[in-house]
């Protein structure tokens, strides 16, 4: 039997109380510090005699992880509900409701840690908080009101699920969209604070006097790049955490229907995580490029200085996510009737992933002794001399993304049989194909034109060096020319051939041609390397978008070659989902350290210096111990929250996904 409905409001009062507490804290902080001069009072205090920075680090990171889950899950849940609403399939609606149940339970914990973080910052760093408030106090009140709106909307969305059925379902869907708008606005405001600390605007560096408007401080150079990166990271984070939740439910389930439910839930979580992870390197490169543009010193420290080894760890963790996500897909093909025909491809995809992974994590600056340098004939190992450079890494990550996308295509086609002629798919498919073709054409044409019109002087290059701009531009034009060709092939029911041509061209051009050409550019026209990388990213991105649309339309209404046997997954597949969750949590902790640590001994980079006893850059060993402890604490906390709020819908109704 289901738990009595009268027990549910207790949880609502819990998160509502925590939300009011966080609201009161934010308003109190703004009121107390809005008019305080930046230099009054104590500058630093200890946390009961211990390091104040360590205390803030732990609390802020756990709050960030919880916030990522709370912001990512509504996006997933809202999309699932819309799919269920439009298709009429109840399983999507049930899954969206189950995810929202997890969200309601995690919201109170997120709010509590947010309040704790505000108290900790005000108590331990009063001078810094007074200065930050003098710049952003107007945003504090908006943040508090948005938080209240998000909590109220979440209350209506979660507890109004049953009441808003039938003719009221559209209103409930609108509430889900509104919930995501509030959450995104909250994230944008918080991102403005932390991105401004890295690239401050509107303040005099000598006097600390605010000379700009609040909007000028909000719209700093890193605001939008960081926001794009965080949205994708939050969705990937939420997807993998949901996958781990489903894996534990699968392993603990006693009934076949429950295992089928959690198997499907785990697949959806992994799909969401990988789908957001694939474009994440694009956003990461964009953010890194803007950081370097804002401060070349910060950019050099990030990729070639104190934080270079942290990025090697990042490469390892991201590689685990891609390899683990692909491995789960390959295991999942065993539950699909007819997918065995694609099994021979797996070993080739696996080889590409492992080789590209090895290139991606290869460091550039391993120290060598004098004897080792003499034996190798140089400062660097021959492999590191080439594979440790960005030209090789850009090609490797492009190959990883394309290989993962190829795994998606194989999984999607696992049980697809005879395809339906495109002429029978109706006008909507034709309109979608035409609109997609315009987008796929616009992306390469836009950047090819930009490269051909690029002034070499803007990159401190001579006019003769403009010839290095032409090859990537011509390759972009070649990809654009393939779009109408693939369009005609699709209309003639040769969709797989159209996909293969686009995929092969992108792999050849972005990975092999531009990957090798990058070494030439680094030697002959190094400032152009950033534009070359953008050309690679845009080619890969255009291929993913266009091929995804083609795949959806080509196999729309195709005959089913075999049924999907949900629940027929081995235990190692569930352990893979748990591994992906642990890895993404470690990655979130690592990247939080890098983003904050790039400021080194500055609270606000180049403006307000950190003169506390803890103003030193942590070593990699110290960072791993702290981040490891944070990961264990977060996983334990989330495990407890999920256990208390765990739904029993799958065991109660005995329904399995179709």
Secondary structure, 3 states (H helix, E strand, C coil): CCCCHHHHHHHHHHHHHHHHHHHHHHHHHHHHHCCCCCCCCCCCCCECCECHHHHHHHHHHHHHHHHHHHHHHHHHHHHHHHHHHHHCCHHHHHHHHHHHHHHHHHHHHHHHHHHHHHHHHHHHCHHHHHHHHHHHHHHHHHHHHHHHHHHHHHHHHHHCCCCCCHHHHHHHHHHHHHHHHHHHHHHHHHHHHHHHHHCCCCECCCCCCECCCHHHHHCCCCHHHHHHHHHHHHHHHHHHHHHHHHHHHHHHCCCHHHHHHHHHHHHHHHHHHHHHHHHHHHHHHHHHHHHHHHCHHHHHHHHHCCCHHHHHHHHHHHHHHHHHHHHHHHHHHHHECCHHHHHHHHHHHHHHHHHHHHHHHCCCCCCCCHHHHHHHCCCCCHHHHHHCCHHHHHHHHHHHHHHHHHHHHHHHCCCECCCCCHHHCCHHHHHHHHHHHHHHHHHHHHHHHHHHCCCHHHHCCCHHHHHHHHHHHHHHHHHHHHHHHHHHHHHCCCHHHHHHHHHHHHHHHHHHHHHHHHHHHHHHCHHHHHHHHHHHHHHHHHHHHHHHHHHHHHCCCCCECCCECCCCCCHHHHHHHHHHHHHHHHHHHHHHHHHHHCCCCEEECCCEECCCCCCCCCCHHHHHHHHHHHHHHHHHHHHHHHHHHCCCHHHHHCCCCC
